[in-house]
Amino acid sequence: MELLVRYLERSNSISTELTHDIIKEDNLRDDLRYYFMSPCEKYRARRHLPWKLGVQILKIIMITTQLILFGLSNQLVVAYKEENMMALKNLFLKDYSGVDEDDYCVAVYTQQSVYDSLFYVMDQYSQLGRLSVGSLSYGEDEDGNLLPLIVCKEYYRRGSEDPSGDSYDIDAELETDCMSHDPKTANQWKTQNSSFFDLDFYRLVDVKLTFPLKGINLQTVRYRELPDCYSFHITITFDNQCHSGKVKLFLDIDVESSACQDWKISGTAEKNTHYLLLFDGFVIIICLASAVLCTRSIVLAVRLLQRFSRFFRENYNRKVCEDDQNEFLNGWYVLVIVSDLLAIIGSILKVEIQAKSLTSYDVCSIFLGTSTLMVWVGVIRYLGYFQKYNVLILTMKAAFPKVLRFCCCAGMIYLGYTFCGWIVLGPYHEKFEGLSRVAECLFSLLNGDDMFTTFAQLKDKNTLVWLFSRAYLYSFISLFIYMVLSLFIALITDAYETIKRFQKDGFPPTDLQKFLREQKDFPVAEESSQTDIRIRSSLLCCCPKTRIREEEEEEEEDVAENMTSHV
């Protein structure tokens, strides 16, 4: 009797433990199935509203609107800078045609032309208030005094030359001599400093004129924005470094924008600024909510992975393979979090710019542009829940590693052609004058652009270089267009065909997928669910490969044992 009681108690305890293990396994399977569901499937399964999806849609709309508004404002700033550059060139450069010659503005070839152009700059500067139609004025220091125009000439310390006798005597040390004048003393420039303007052209390296100007961008008022104040630091250079008889004139402008110190405006501009500040603040709140929700999802995924790994280790004494682990580490969430952080930083900078505390338009545009790019790329994640779009996404995912390795190999050949073209063709072709220009030219040729122009622009004065250029260009175009691009397309096509075949015949099953297929409490139809497609996105899982390898080794061992027994 006692034995029967003990047997029943032991049976009850065993059945209780089995029941507990089954419930634990079913709960884990339910949580895994729910984690890999789409937002719509989650709503049908447990009636949970897709908060992350709603926040992402709202964030896309708001960030795109914010980017458009800032882009329109930034275009006004860029247009103001470019038009001022053109206006200053026409004001201060004598005989400027409106179009730069290569990389310089104007070139002069006689001594008298150099003097005329030099004095022309100084005369125009002294009459700026009567000449310019823009809102430009002289720069002032903190005490309200006008900042002077500075003229510096750089020349060799000592030098003499005799081209007819093929002789020269040059001291390579450079000396700099400068003078400055207030705009009010313009009439005295030439008379009081005649010796300074007596230039020794055989020693002269360059002459630089620098002066500051101030301006206000009033066009933003029409768009209900507060105007910015600008400081222009202008440098006009007479370049004689080559001593070739051609003096190049460059005009460079360093523009700094700042908030106007004393301003008063009436109308709707200031009111509109407050609305934009509120909108930017709401964007920051939405991005914070998105980042918090995605961080929460990552934390839950890590905990779920730990539960699944613990279950496999305790029940099957196996470790979850790397590809199954990667299914829990969702890279889209990381992308969204990074885009949220960039959007928050860009929005803060935009708020400071709107409040006229900062003027870093370029930095703000980089943050806002990059965040918007990442936000729209993140939309691909939701398209992956649809089977037709998921094929394309899986193709990109499968082909990316091979394409990346292929690009590394092709890049070595590309760099070789880049260096070779720069050193050989650089002196004879304007598209090969610098490494960056060579790379851009070759990339253009790779895509079939400007082929005839590239061939035709080469100077054929040197027959050897001309022949080399033909062999160089023909070999590059043939190699990259007919071979490299074809192989590149073949890699992507092969990945696409592999995905199509797997979708037709079935993906290689993983441990995670086999575990989920035993689910009974969530009867989701295969044809309407995209969960299996998501889980099977790892085409080359380590688990099936490991099992195949183990089976092959076991078969080899069996064959060896049979042969031994026969012997």
Summary of the structure (lengths in Angstrom):
residues: 567
radius of gyration: 36.4
end to end distance: 57.5
largest distance: 132.5
contacts: 1574
relative contact order: 0.09
helix: 64%
strand: 13%
